[in-house]
Amino acid sequence: MPYARTRHNLGFMVIDALARGHGMRLKVSRVCRGLVAEGPIEERTCFLLLPLTYMNHSGIAVRDLAAYHKIPLDGVFVVCDDFTLPFGQCRVRAQGSDGGHNGLASVINLLKSDVFARLRMGVGAPPAGQDPVDYVLAGFEKKEQEQLGAFVDQGAECCRLWLREDIGKVMSQFNKRKENG
């Protein structure tokens, strides 16, 4: 993957860590355009998905996987990057707009609903004058790289908590303001 260690791939890093942590192997799906792993997490059967479409069309893979396995909207949890949040900050929502994120817009459009949970993981704002696309497709700064492993683990833990608890508890635990930027 050409953008494997970029800000825009943060959601993939979380899903990959979740799969590895639960002994699941992501492989090319026959039902959607993505890599999928199926297995138990928190005593629930889960499907982990890494869409292989361009990010702006990731809703195609989400829609096709959810339709094939009859996954209801309340069983969908999307993990993505967010440059409106400081690096290291998480924001969980039970529903809502795409907030300008083209991948979320695609999922909302193709699921025909914005009523699904999502974890937005902060990658920080682009420096003044830098194109946001160039920023999210660039690698992490040295200081961010030092914190990246812990941040990815935090995202994976958020996913596990969502499988165990109601969304309100997940939001109260993970929607805390990041201290000392």
HUDAGI-V693695 format. One record per residue. RES is the residue in one letter. OMEGA is omega as a letter, one per 40 degrees, with the letter a starting at -180 (none if undefined). D_CENTER is the distance of its C-alpha to the mean C-alpha in Angstrom with 2 decimals. Layout:
BEGIN
res = (RES,RES)
omega = (OMEGA,OMEGA)
d_center = (D_CENTER,D_CENTER)
END
This chain:
BEGIN
res = (M,P,Y,A,R,T,R,H,N,L,G,F,M,V,I,D,A,L,A,R,G,H,G,M,R,L,K,V,S,R,V,C,R,G,L,V,A,E,G,P,I,E,E,R,T,C,F,L,L,L,P,L,T,Y,M,N,H,S,G,I,A,V,R,D,L,A,A,Y,H,K,I,P,L,D,G,V,F,V,V,C,D,D,F,T,L,P,F,G,Q,C,R,V,R,A,Q,G,S,D,G,G,H,N,G,L,A,S,V,I,N,L,L,K,S,D,V,F,A,R,L,R,M,G,V,G,A,P,P,A,G,Q,D,P,V,D,Y,V,L,A,G,F,E,K,K,E,Q,E,Q,L,G,A,F,V,D,Q,G,A,E,C,C,R,L,W,L,R,E,D,I,G,K,V,M,S,Q,F,N,K,R,K,E,N,G)
omega = (a,a,a,a,a,i,a,a,a,i,i,a,i,a,i,i,i,i,a,a,a,i,a,a,i,i,a,a,i,a,i,i,a,i,a,i,i,i,a,i,a,i,i,i,a,i,i,a,i,a,i,i,i,a,a,i,a,i,i,a,i,i,a,i,a,a,a,a,i,i,i,a,a,i,a,i,a,i,a,i,i,a,i,i,i,i,i,i,i,i,i,i,i,a,i,a,i,i,a,i,a,i,i,i,i,i,i,a,a,i,a,i,i,a,i,a,i,i,i,a,a,i,i,a,i,i,i,i,i,i,i,i,i,a,a,i,i,i,i,i,a,a,i,i,i,a,a,a,i,i,i,i,i,i,i,i,i,i,i,i,i,i,a,a,i,a,i,i,i,i,a,a,a,a,i,i,i,i,i,i,none)
d_center = (16.70,18.09,15.14,14.02,14.35,13.48,11.52,9.87,8.70,7.06,3.59,6.58,8.49,6.85,7.19,10.46,11.62,11.19,13.16,15.70,16.20,17.18,19.22,17.25,17.59,15.35,17.88,18.57,18.58,21.73,20.25,17.40,16.62,14.14,14.12,14.10,15.05,16.82,18.16,18.70,16.51,18.24,20.94,18.86,18.38,14.76,13.40,10.48,9.71,9.25,10.87,13.96,14.82,14.55,11.32,13.64,14.39,11.21,12.46,15.34,13.69,11.89,15.33,17.36,15.75,15.87,19.41,20.69,19.74,20.50,17.28,17.87,15.62,15.59,14.18,10.93,7.76,4.77,1.38,3.33,6.69,9.68,13.22,14.94,14.05,15.90,14.51,13.66,13.24,10.63,10.95,10.41,12.06,13.64,14.14,15.02,15.21,12.90,14.20,14.96,11.58,12.85,9.87,9.63,13.42,13.60,11.80,14.09,17.00,16.88,16.24,18.90,17.41,15.15,15.64,12.42,10.29,7.13,5.89,6.62,7.47,10.88,12.26,15.60,17.74,19.52,23.13,25.73,26.67,23.76,22.02,18.36,17.56,19.50,17.88,14.21,15.61,17.66,17.35,17.00,20.28,22.27,21.70,17.90,18.20,20.25,17.63,14.55,15.11,15.44,12.36,10.23,12.44,11.90,8.15,9.46,12.28,10.49,9.21,12.86,14.36,12.82,14.59,17.75,18.18,18.24,15.64,18.31,18.50,14.79,15.03,18.29,17.16,14.00,15.01,17.72,18.81,18.59,22.16,23.87,21.25)
END
